Amino acid sequence: MARAFIGDLECQVNVDKDLGDSWAVSVVPPPRSGKAPLVVKLQGEDREKVAKGALEVLQKAGQIDRFEP
């Protein structure tokens, strides 16, 4: 499963099927970090492509520093 990083903080990435072709991709920091989860909703048929696309969106927006697929 993909991993996302905010600074040196490793965050869990969840990819959940929503209605139809919609997916909710969430980046969840550890509870001790005090940071709120980040959520992006995208449409697509391929789970891995949707996850990568959502993480690219978050990285370009400066919300995460990097990710590993």
N, C-alpha and C positions, 0 to 999 in steps of 0.2 A: 504494500500500500504506500501511497505517496506520503512524503513528509514535508512540512513547511517550517521555515525558520524566521523568527522575528529577533533580529540580533543573534545571540547565541542560544536563544530559547527554542527548543524543538517543540513543534505543535502537531497534534494529531489531525489528520485530514479525513473527513467523512464524506462519502458520496451517496446520497439517498435519492431514490426514484420518487418523483412527485407525480402529479397528474399528467397523463399523456406522455409526451416526449420531454417533459421538464425534469430537471435534476436540481437538487439543492446540494451545493458543495460547501462544507463548513470547515474552517480552520479553528481548532479548539486548543488554546493555550492551556498549560497545566493550571490547576486550581490555585496554586500558591503564587502564580504570577500576578494576579489581580487584573489581568487583561480580559476583555470581553471577546467572545467568539466572533469570527468574521464569516459572513454567509454570502454566497453568490448563487444566483439561480440562472441556469442556462438550459437551452433546448438542444437535444441531440439524441442520437441512437446509440452511440458508442460511449460506454462509461469512462474508459481511460482517456479518450479525447476530450470529453466534457471536463473531467478532473484537471487535465493539463491546461485547457483553455481558461478555466476559472482561476487556477493558480497564476497563470500568466497575467490575467486581468488584475489580480491582487498585487502582483509584483510591480506591474507598470504604474499602478496607483500609489505605490509606496507603502502599502499596508503590510507586506511581508518583504523580507530581504532576499530570500532565495527559496527554492524548493527542489526536491528530488522526486522524480516520478516513481 
